Amino acid sequence: MVVCEKVEIDAPAQLIWDILVDLKNYNRWNPFCVMAESTLEMDAPVYMQLVSQTMPGELQPNLEYVCEKQEPNLLSWGAKWVDEFPYPARRDQIIEETGPESCTYVSSDAFLGIHGWHVMTFCGPWVRRCFTNTAIALKAYAEAMHRGELG
C-alpha cells in the first residue's frame, strides 16, 4: 500500500469533500490528475487523464470505478482485474474533521492481486510522490478558497 503524507488543512471537511467531487475543476488544482469525469455513483466509471511520469508533457488515460463513497469522509475508486490489465488497485481519499474549520486529508492506493508486489516495487515511489503533491496542492487550493481568495 502507498500512503501519501497526511496534510492538515485549515478549511472545513465539507469544503474538501466539495473540491474532491467537483471533478470538472480538477485541472484548477490537481497536479497529477488534470481531468476527471464521472457521475460518482457506486460502480460508475471514473475517466481520468493523469500526467505521465515516463513521457514529460504527455497525458495518460486511466479508468477506474467508484467503489465507496461516504460524504464527507471517504471517496474511493479502484481498478478492476481484467485480463488485458491484471493490476487491480483501490484508492481511498480520507477526510477527517479536526474542528469546525479544519480537517486532515490522506490518500492511499492499495495494489492488489498477484501482481501487487510488482506494481509496488516499480510504481510505488512515483505514486507516493504524485499523491503527496496532490495532497499539498489540495491543501493550498482549499485554504485559499476558504479565505475567499478564489472565485
C-alpha positions as CSV (number, residue, x, y, z in Angstrom):
1,M,0.0,0.0,0.0
2,V,1.1,3.5,-0.8
3,V,0.1,6.3,1.5
4,C,0.7,10.0,0.9
5,E,1.7,12.4,3.6
6,K,-1.2,13.3,5.8
7,V,-1.9,17.0,5.5
8,E,-3.6,19.3,8.0
9,I,-5.9,21.7,6.2
10,D,-7.3,24.9,7.6
11,A,-10.6,24.6,6.0
12,P,-13.8,22.6,6.8
13,A,-14.0,19.0,5.9
14,Q,-17.1,19.7,3.8
15,L,-15.2,22.1,1.6
16,I,-12.5,19.4,0.9
17,W,-15.3,17.0,0.0
18,D,-16.8,19.5,-2.3
19,I,-13.5,20.1,-4.1
20,L,-12.9,16.3,-4.5
21,V,-16.3,15.7,-6.0
22,D,-16.0,18.7,-8.3
23,L,-14.3,16.7,-11.0
24,K,-14.7,19.2,-13.8
25,N,-12.4,21.6,-11.9
26,Y,-9.5,19.2,-11.1
27,N,-7.4,21.0,-13.6
28,R,-7.5,24.1,-11.4
29,W,-5.6,22.5,-8.5
30,N,-4.6,18.8,-9.1
31,P,-1.0,18.4,-10.5
32,F,-1.4,14.7,-11.1
33,C,-5.0,14.1,-12.3
34,V,-5.7,17.0,-14.5
35,M,-9.0,15.7,-15.9
36,A,-11.7,13.5,-14.3
37,E,-15.2,12.7,-15.4
38,S,-17.8,10.5,-13.6
39,T,-21.2,10.6,-12.0
40,L,-19.6,9.3,-8.8
41,E,-22.4,6.8,-8.3
42,M,-21.4,3.4,-7.0
43,D,-19.7,1.3,-9.7
44,A,-19.7,4.3,-12.0
45,P,-16.6,4.7,-14.2
46,V,-14.1,7.4,-13.4
47,Y,-12.4,8.5,-16.6
48,M,-9.1,10.3,-15.8
49,Q,-6.2,11.9,-17.6
50,L,-3.0,11.6,-15.5
51,V,0.3,13.4,-16.0
52,S,2.7,10.9,-17.5
53,Q,5.8,10.2,-15.4
54,T,7.6,8.5,-18.3
55,M,6.8,10.9,-21.1
56,P,7.0,14.5,-20.0
57,G,4.2,16.7,-21.3
58,E,2.0,13.7,-22.2
59,L,-1.2,12.7,-20.5
60,Q,-2.0,9.1,-19.7
61,P,-5.7,7.9,-19.8
62,N,-6.8,6.0,-16.7
63,L,-10.1,4.2,-16.0
64,E,-11.3,3.2,-12.5
65,Y,-14.6,2.6,-10.8
66,V,-16.3,4.2,-7.8
67,C,-16.2,1.5,-5.0
68,E,-17.1,3.6,-1.9
69,K,-18.5,7.0,-1.1
70,Q,-19.3,8.3,2.4
71,E,-19.8,12.1,2.3
72,P,-17.9,14.0,3.6
73,N,-15.2,11.5,4.7
74,L,-14.4,8.9,2.1
75,L,-14.2,8.8,-1.7
76,S,-12.8,5.6,-3.2
77,W,-12.3,4.2,-6.7
78,G,-10.4,1.3,-8.0
79,A,-9.1,-0.6,-11.0
80,K,-10.7,-4.0,-11.5
81,W,-8.9,-7.1,-12.6
82,V,-9.2,-7.5,-16.3
83,D,-7.2,-9.9,-18.4
84,E,-5.6,-7.2,-20.5
85,F,-4.6,-5.2,-17.4
86,P,-4.3,-7.6,-14.4
87,Y,-3.4,-4.9,-11.9
88,P,-6.3,-4.3,-9.6
89,A,-6.0,-1.4,-7.1
90,R,-8.0,0.7,-4.7
91,R,-7.5,4.4,-4.0
92,D,-9.0,5.8,-0.8
93,Q,-9.2,9.6,-0.1
94,I,-10.0,10.1,3.5
95,I,-11.0,13.4,5.1
96,E,-11.2,13.6,8.9
97,E,-12.7,16.6,10.6
98,T,-10.5,18.0,13.4
99,G,-12.6,21.1,14.1
100,P,-15.3,23.2,12.5
101,E,-12.7,25.0,10.3
102,S,-10.1,22.3,10.0
103,C,-9.5,18.7,8.9
104,T,-6.9,16.2,7.7
105,Y,-6.6,14.6,4.3
106,V,-4.8,11.4,3.4
107,S,-4.8,9.4,0.2
108,S,-3.8,5.7,-0.2
109,D,-3.5,3.3,-3.0
110,A,-3.6,-0.5,-2.3
111,F,-2.1,-2.6,-5.1
112,L,-4.0,-5.8,-5.1
113,G,-3.7,-9.3,-6.6
114,I,-0.8,-11.4,-7.5
115,H,1.0,-8.6,-9.3
116,G,0.7,-6.1,-6.4
117,W,4.3,-6.5,-5.3
118,H,5.5,-5.8,-8.9
119,V,3.4,-2.6,-9.1
120,M,4.6,-1.5,-5.7
121,T,8.2,-2.1,-6.5
122,F,8.2,-0.2,-9.7
123,C,5.5,2.4,-9.3
124,G,5.1,2.8,-5.5
125,P,7.6,5.7,-5.1
126,W,6.1,7.5,-8.1
127,V,2.5,7.1,-6.8
128,R,3.6,8.2,-3.3
129,R,5.2,11.4,-4.8
130,C,2.1,12.1,-7.0
131,F,-0.3,11.6,-4.2
132,T,1.7,13.7,-1.8
133,N,2.0,16.5,-4.3
134,T,-1.8,16.3,-4.9
135,A,-2.4,16.5,-1.1
136,I,-0.2,19.6,-0.8
137,A,-2.0,21.2,-3.8
138,L,-5.4,20.3,-2.3
139,K,-4.4,22.0,0.9
140,A,-3.2,25.2,-0.8
141,Y,-6.3,25.4,-3.0
142,A,-8.8,24.7,-0.2
143,E,-7.2,27.1,2.2
144,A,-7.1,29.9,-0.5
145,M,-10.8,29.1,-1.3
146,H,-11.7,29.1,2.4
147,R,-10.0,32.5,2.8
148,G,-12.1,33.8,-0.1
149,E,-9.1,34.3,-2.4
150,L,-10.5,32.2,-5.2
151,G,-13.8,32.5,-7.1
